[in-house]
Amino acid sequence: MHKPIQDGLEEYLSGKADGGRLEAFHRHLAGCDDCRRELTALESHAQLLRGLRPRTSYDPAPGFYARVIDRIEAQGADSFWSIFMEPAFGKRLVLASLALLALLGSAIFTAPVPDDPSSPVGIMATFEYPPAPGVDQQHDRSLVLVNLATYSQGSAAPLRVASE
């Protein structure tokens, strides 16, 4: 298709071509068989496309957009915590917790007891802690006297005296 036809094709097919341009368009078509054949094919295509347009405009029913917005808001993203309310997830969570409890319980009761008294576990098992306050009055008195003597000398932290 030649340049003069390409430049005025849209205006010609839509029916908006003016007098001078329309005359030049027709003059070229009278002398060019190739452009005339292509234009005939394009006109038939344009008529077919116009036939696809609906005869009446379809407007949505009143309140359509409001219903769409309401539906979108109703289907909004659920919160993270709503997952815990689903029955299937709750059952799985309970079963997983029970399995973990059984596993940890069996690990605690089947753990080997160290026979070596020099290991950290053996040392802690044989360590003797001082008696609780109020159990041994002599030990409590010694602690109070040592702390009073220490504070009077300007020390910052109280001392703990192990029972003898």
Backbone as CSV, one residue per row, in Angstrom:
resi,resn,N_x,N_y,N_z,CA_x,CA_y,CA_z,C_x,C_y,C_z
1,MET,0.860,-1.162,0.000,0.000,0.000,0.000,0.911,1.231,0.000
2,HIS,0.549,2.195,-0.832,1.377,3.383,-0.995,1.126,4.409,0.113
3,LYS,2.057,5.343,0.202,2.058,6.333,1.285,0.791,7.193,1.318
4,PRO,0.264,7.723,0.223,-0.938,8.567,0.321,-2.146,7.795,0.867
5,ILE,-2.224,6.519,0.553,-3.345,5.706,1.047,-3.148,5.409,2.533
6,GLN,-1.945,5.085,2.938,-1.666,4.800,4.348,-1.956,6.015,5.226
7,ASP,-1.603,7.209,4.748,-1.794,8.422,5.544,-3.276,8.737,5.766
8,GLY,-4.127,8.473,4.783,-5.530,8.848,4.920,-6.466,7.686,5.157
9,LEU,-5.936,6.500,5.409,-6.750,5.295,5.525,-7.724,5.350,6.700
10,GLU,-7.264,5.728,7.856,-8.133,5.766,9.045,-9.272,6.751,8.858
11,GLU,-8.971,7.918,8.323,-10.019,8.921,8.107,-11.030,8.441,7.064
12,TYR,-10.531,7.779,6.045,-11.419,7.305,4.988,-12.354,6.198,5.511
13,LEU,-11.789,5.243,6.246,-12.610,4.128,6.749,-13.625,4.588,7.799
14,SER,-13.277,5.610,8.568,-14.218,6.104,9.579,-15.227,7.083,8.993
15,GLY,-14.982,7.554,7.740,-15.900,8.482,7.092,-15.646,9.928,7.464
16,LYS,-14.468,10.242,7.961,-14.162,11.600,8.409,-13.209,12.322,7.459
17,ALA,-12.971,11.778,6.297,-12.039,12.406,5.353,-12.689,13.659,4.761
18,ASP,-11.903,14.769,4.642,-12.449,16.030,4.101,-12.320,16.064,2.582
19,GLY,-12.761,17.118,1.956,-12.864,17.220,0.494,-11.569,17.037,-0.255
20,GLY,-10.524,17.839,0.033,-9.260,17.797,-0.713,-8.545,16.471,-0.521
21,ARG,-8.535,16.020,0.656,-7.840,14.768,0.952,-8.600,13.585,0.340
22,LEU,-9.926,13.655,0.370,-10.755,12.591,-0.194,-10.554,12.504,-1.711
23,GLU,-10.437,13.659,-2.395,-10.210,13.671,-3.847,-8.860,13.045,-4.189
24,ALA,-7.817,13.385,-3.439,-6.485,12.814,-3.679,-6.514,11.304,-3.437
25,PHE,-7.246,10.897,-2.441,-7.386,9.483,-2.107,-8.028,8.737,-3.282
26,HIS,-9.141,9.270,-3.817,-9.850,8.627,-4.924,-9.017,8.632,-6.216
27,ARG,-8.262,9.698,-6.477,-7.411,9.770,-7.666,-6.355,8.675,-7.648
28,HIS,-5.753,8.462,-6.444,-4.733,7.423,-6.338,-5.369,6.044,-6.515
29,LEU,-6.527,5.847,-5.953,-7.199,4.552,-6.074,-7.597,4.263,-7.529
30,ALA,-7.941,5.313,-8.282,-8.327,5.121,-9.692,-7.149,4.619,-10.518
31,GLY,-5.928,4.984,-10.155,-4.761,4.589,-10.935,-3.996,3.410,-10.361
32,CYS,-4.327,2.925,-9.147,-3.522,1.860,-8.498,-4.435,0.682,-8.146
33,ASP,-4.269,-0.416,-8.874,-5.094,-1.610,-8.633,-4.751,-2.288,-7.292
34,ASP,-3.457,-2.310,-6.909,-3.048,-2.953,-5.645,-3.681,-2.253,-4.442
35,CYS,-3.636,-0.948,-4.422,-4.213,-0.193,-3.291,-5.731,-0.378,-3.261
36,ARG,-6.369,-0.451,-4.453,-7.815,-0.611,-4.512,-8.221,-1.976,-3.936
37,ARG,-7.488,-3.036,-4.264,-7.799,-4.370,-3.731,-7.605,-4.417,-2.216
38,GLU,-6.527,-3.850,-1.734,-6.280,-3.838,-0.286,-7.336,-3.011,0.445
39,LEU,-7.736,-1.902,-0.158,-8.755,-1.057,0.478,-10.102,-1.772,0.522
40,THR,-10.443,-2.520,-0.522,-11.695,-3.285,-0.534,-11.687,-4.331,0.581
41,ALA,-10.556,-5.017,0.751,-10.439,-6.010,1.822,-10.544,-5.336,3.191
42,LEU,-9.899,-4.202,3.357,-9.947,-3.496,4.636,-11.353,-2.985,4.939
43,GLU,-12.077,-2.525,3.898,-13.458,-2.071,4.113,-14.349,-3.215,4.564
44,SER,-14.168,-4.385,3.977,-14.986,-5.537,4.404,-14.650,-5.942,5.840
45,HIS,-13.389,-5.859,6.195,-12.993,-6.165,7.583,-13.591,-5.142,8.552
46,ALA,-13.570,-3.883,8.151,-14.122,-2.839,9.019,-15.616,-3.039,9.217
47,GLN,-16.337,-3.462,8.160,-17.776,-3.721,8.293,-18.036,-4.898,9.229
48,LEU,-17.197,-5.937,9.119,-17.355,-7.094,10.023,-17.114,-6.692,11.479
49,LEU,-16.102,-5.877,11.695,-15.817,-5.425,13.062,-16.934,-4.542,13.600
50,ARG,-17.523,-3.700,12.745,-18.654,-2.884,13.197,-19.852,-3.751,13.550
51,GLY,-19.990,-4.866,12.871,-21.093,-5.785,13.160,-20.951,-6.459,14.511
52,LEU,-19.766,-6.499,15.045,-19.547,-7.112,16.363,-19.936,-6.192,17.516
53,ARG,-20.100,-4.920,17.242,-20.477,-3.991,18.307,-21.903,-4.284,18.756
54,PRO,-22.166,-4.221,20.045,-23.541,-4.444,20.510,-24.438,-3.278,20.097
55,ARG,-25.681,-3.589,19.813,-26.625,-2.558,19.383,-27.042,-1.670,20.561
56,THR,-27.090,-2.247,21.733,-27.440,-1.465,22.923,-26.277,-1.525,23.895
57,SER,-26.163,-0.497,24.681,-25.099,-0.512,25.686,-25.605,-1.237,26.924
58,TYR,-24.740,-1.993,27.487,-25.098,-2.767,28.668,-24.521,-2.084,29.900
59,ASP,-25.388,-1.524,30.684,-24.980,-0.890,31.931,-25.283,-1.845,33.067
60,PRO,-24.445,-1.869,34.074,-24.731,-2.755,35.208,-25.975,-2.284,35.962
61,ALA,-26.594,-3.229,36.646,-27.796,-2.927,37.418,-27.455,-1.953,38.537
62,PRO,-28.449,-1.199,39.005,-28.175,-0.267,40.107,-27.649,-1.016,41.335
63,GLY,-26.656,-0.453,41.949,-26.069,-1.051,43.149,-25.025,-2.110,42.863
64,PHE,-24.703,-2.335,41.583,-23.736,-3.371,41.221,-22.362,-3.091,41.838
65,TYR,-21.888,-1.866,41.682,-20.549,-1.531,42.190,-20.501,-1.606,43.717
66,ALA,-21.572,-1.213,44.376,-21.610,-1.297,45.844,-21.558,-2.754,46.289
67,ARG,-22.278,-3.642,45.559,-22.248,-5.065,45.917,-20.863,-5.653,45.693
68,VAL,-20.190,-5.226,44.630,-18.837,-5.724,44.364,-17.886,-5.294,45.475
69,ILE,-17.961,-4.036,45.873,-17.091,-3.530,46.944,-17.381,-4.269,48.250
70,ASP,-18.662,-4.483,48.569,-19.018,-5.218,49.791,-18.468,-6.634,49.758
71,ARG,-18.555,-7.269,48.606,-18.068,-8.640,48.494,-16.547,-8.702,48.643
72,ILE,-15.866,-7.727,48.071,-14.398,-7.682,48.200,-14.006,-7.484,49.656
73,GLU,-14.699,-6.586,50.346,-14.378,-6.347,51.755,-14.697,-7.564,52.609
74,ALA,-15.779,-8.285,52.277,-16.136,-9.483,53.044,-15.108,-10.592,52.844
75,GLN,-14.511,-10.640,51.679,-13.515,-11.665,51.398,-12.106,-11.178,51.674
76,GLY,-11.970,-10.142,52.477,-10.657,-9.574,52.793,-9.756,-10.615,53.422
77,ALA,-8.513,-10.272,53.513,-7.514,-11.185,54.054,-7.820,-11.501,55.514
78,ASP,-7.794,-12.782,55.823,-8.006,-13.207,57.205,-6.760,-12.881,58.023
79,SER,-6.947,-12.738,59.310,-5.808,-12.451,60.176,-4.987,-13.723,60.382
80,PHE,-3.812,-13.545,60.890,-2.928,-14.672,61.153,-3.548,-15.619,62.177
81,TRP,-4.263,-15.082,63.130,-4.813,-15.887,64.220,-6.020,-16.710,63.795
82,SER,-6.644,-16.370,62.685,-7.810,-17.129,62.247,-7.439,-18.548,61.831
83,ILE,-6.175,-18.783,61.530,-5.735,-20.130,61.153,-5.894,-21.102,62.319
84,PHE,-5.778,-20.603,63.549,-5.878,-21.465,64.715,-7.319,-21.877,65.000
85,MET,-8.279,-21.199,64.377,-9.682,-21.516,64.595,-10.191,-22.620,63.663
86,GLU,-9.417,-22.995,62.690,-9.841,-24.040,61.773,-9.712,-25.392,62.468
87,PRO,-10.755,-26.231,62.396,-10.736,-27.516,63.110,-9.610,-28.447,62.648
88,ALA,-9.346,-28.513,61.368,-8.296,-29.414,60.874,-6.936,-29.002,61.419
89,PHE,-6.671,-27.713,61.437,-5.388,-27.245,61.954,-5.291,-27.504,63.455
90,GLY,-6.395,-27.314,64.181,-6.390,-27.554,65.618,-6.063,-28.998,65.947
91,LYS,-6.642,-29.934,65.199,-6.345,-31.356,65.435,-4.877,-31.650,65.170
92,ARG,-4.356,-31.096,64.087,-2.945,-31.330,63.772,-2.037,-30.734,64.833
93,LEU,-2.406,-29.564,65.335,-1.599,-28.916,66.363,-1.582,-29.742,67.652
94,VAL,-2.745,-30.272,68.036,-2.822,-31.100,69.240,-1.995,-32.362,69.067
95,LEU,-2.119,-33.028,67.922,-1.356,-34.255,67.691,0.151,-33.980,67.663
96,ALA,0.552,-32.881,67.048,1.976,-32.551,67.008,2.501,-32.237,68.408
97,SER,1.692,-31.564,69.223,2.110,-31.255,70.602,2.248,-32.528,71.428
98,LEU,1.310,-33.438,71.269,1.402,-34.715,72.002,2.615,-35.516,71.561
99,ALA,2.902,-35.534,70.270,4.076,-36.257,69.780,5.358,-35.645,70.337
100,LEU,5.413,-34.315,70.380,6.590,-33.639,70.934,6.738,-33.938,72.420
101,LEU,5.640,-33.926,73.140,5.674,-34.235,74.573,6.159,-35.660,74.812
102,ALA,5.676,-36.612,74.014,6.114,-38.002,74.168,7.598,-38.133,73.840
103,LEU,8.049,-37.454,72.815,9.458,-37.517,72.425,10.361,-36.927,73.511
104,LEU,9.995,-35.757,74.019,10.813,-35.144,75.077,10.773,-35.961,76.362
105,GLY,9.598,-36.500,76.690,9.494,-37.335,77.893,10.354,-38.576,77.792
106,SER,10.344,-39.217,76.648,11.167,-40.419,76.496,12.655,-40.059,76.505
107,ALA,13.003,-38.887,75.985,14.410,-38.477,76.000,14.885,-38.214,77.418
108,ILE,14.020,-37.664,78.241,14.412,-37.369,79.632,14.572,-38.656,80.432
109,PHE,13.621,-39.573,80.293,13.654,-40.781,81.111,14.636,-41.828,80.615
110,THR,15.048,-41.746,79.368,15.996,-42.733,78.861,17.411,-42.188,78.760
111,ALA,17.630,-40.960,79.209,18.979,-40.383,79.155,19.890,-41.130,80.127
112,PRO,21.109,-41.433,79.712,22.018,-42.165,80.604,22.503,-41.269,81.747
113,VAL,22.640,-41.855,82.920,23.154,-41.139,84.090,24.678,-41.264,84.056
114,PRO,25.411,-40.158,84.144,26.874,-40.249,84.055,27.459,-40.912,85.307
115,ASP,28.391,-41.840,85.070,29.052,-42.531,86.182,30.310,-41.803,86.622
116,ASP,30.798,-40.901,85.813,32.035,-40.189,86.107,31.742,-39.016,87.048
117,PRO,32.255,-39.036,88.304,31.972,-37.937,89.233,32.705,-36.643,88.868
118,SER,33.653,-36.690,87.923,34.368,-35.477,87.555,33.691,-34.737,86.395
119,SER,32.648,-35.328,85.812,31.938,-34.642,84.732,31.067,-33.535,85.332
120,PRO,30.671,-32.538,84.541,29.857,-31.444,85.071,28.544,-31.929,85.693
121,VAL,27.921,-32.925,85.105,26.665,-33.443,85.657,26.937,-34.154,86.975
122,GLY,28.043,-34.903,87.036,28.402,-35.602,88.272,28.734,-34.624,89.392
123,ILE,29.418,-33.546,89.065,29.765,-32.534,90.062,28.504,-31.879,90.601
124,MET,27.596,-31.529,89.721,26.366,-30.869,90.169,25.491,-31.811,90.977
125,ALA,25.559,-33.110,90.672,24.737,-34.071,91.412,25.261,-34.261,92.833
126,THR,26.573,-34.103,93.034,27.147,-34.325,94.365,27.396,-33.025,95.123
127,PHE,27.114,-31.878,94.542,27.358,-30.598,95.187,26.396,-30.397,96.356
128,GLU,26.938,-29.954,97.476,26.098,-29.708,98.651,25.861,-28.211,98.779
129,TYR,24.618,-27.849,98.710,24.241,-26.449,98.826,24.096,-26.085,100.296
130,PRO,24.345,-24.815,100.652,24.149,-24.401,102.044,22.656,-24.487,102.389
131,PRO,22.356,-24.649,103.659,20.952,-24.764,104.041,20.200,-23.464,103.769
132,ALA,18.892,-23.587,103.571,18.051,-22.420,103.301,17.983,-21.552,104.553
133,PRO,17.739,-20.245,104.378,17.627,-19.372,105.559,16.517,-19.856,106.489
134,GLY,16.815,-19.852,107.780,15.843,-20.259,108.788,15.987,-21.703,109.203
135,VAL,16.769,-22.500,108.505,16.935,-23.915,108.837,18.072,-24.072,109.856
136,ASP,19.196,-23.422,109.580,20.351,-23.507,110.478,20.596,-22.109,111.048
137,GLN,20.243,-21.910,112.333,20.338,-20.577,112.927,21.791,-20.129,113.090
138,GLN,22.684,-21.036,113.395,24.083,-20.695,113.565,24.675,-20.180,112.255
139,HIS,24.333,-20.830,111.159,24.810,-20.403,109.836,24.257,-19.015,109.506
140,ASP,22.977,-18.772,109.799,22.355,-17.477,109.535,23.045,-16.362,110.334
141,ARG,23.374,-16.613,111.609,24.039,-15.613,112.435,25.414,-15.277,111.867
142,SER,26.123,-16.305,111.429,27.464,-16.090,110.860,27.369,-15.228,109.602
143,LEU,26.409,-15.489,108.787,26.209,-14.717,107.570,25.923,-13.255,107.874
144,VAL,25.044,-12.984,108.841,24.682,-11.612,109.185,25.901,-10.875,109.733
145,LEU,26.666,-11.502,110.610,27.835,-10.852,111.192,28.894,-10.546,110.130
146,VAL,29.147,-11.476,109.232,30.152,-11.252,108.199,29.698,-10.129,107.275
147,ASN,28.407,-10.096,106.903,27.910,-9.040,106.029,27.972,-7.677,106.705
148,LEU,27.662,-7.615,107.998,27.752,-6.342,108.714,29.199,-5.853,108.762
149,ALA,30.113,-6.764,109.005,31.520,-6.389,109.063,32.015,-5.941,107.684
150,THR,31.533,-6.559,106.665,31.958,-6.212,105.310,31.420,-4.846,104.916
151,TYR,30.160,-4.561,105.206,29.573,-3.277,104.850,30.223,-2.133,105.631
152,SER,30.601,-2.384,106.836,31.215,-1.324,107.613,32.601,-0.976,107.071
153,GLN,33.208,-1.895,106.304,34.518,-1.626,105.730,34.395,-1.004,104.336
154,GLY,33.175,-0.856,103.803,32.974,-0.185,102.519,32.928,-1.109,101.325
155,SER,32.737,-2.383,101.487,32.634,-3.305,100.360,31.258,-3.136,99.709
156,ALA,31.166,-3.374,98.420,29.922,-3.129,97.693,28.954,-4.303,97.767
157,ALA,29.432,-5.527,97.744,28.522,-6.687,97.669,28.629,-7.516,98.943
158,PRO,27.503,-8.034,99.454,27.538,-8.896,100.633,28.190,-10.222,100.317
159,LEU,28.794,-10.819,101.314,29.468,-12.110,101.145,28.544,-13.238,101.591
160,ARG,28.775,-14.413,101.029,28.043,-15.599,101.449,29.083,-16.546,102.079
161,VAL,28.762,-16.979,103.226,29.688,-17.859,103.939,29.115,-19.261,103.896
162,ALA,29.905,-20.208,103.431,29.451,-21.597,103.360,29.460,-22.182,104.753
163,SER,28.542,-23.090,104.998,28.479,-23.718,106.331,29.629,-24.688,106.494
164,GLU,30.053,-24.841,107.735,31.220,-25.681,108.013,30.823,-27.046,108.443
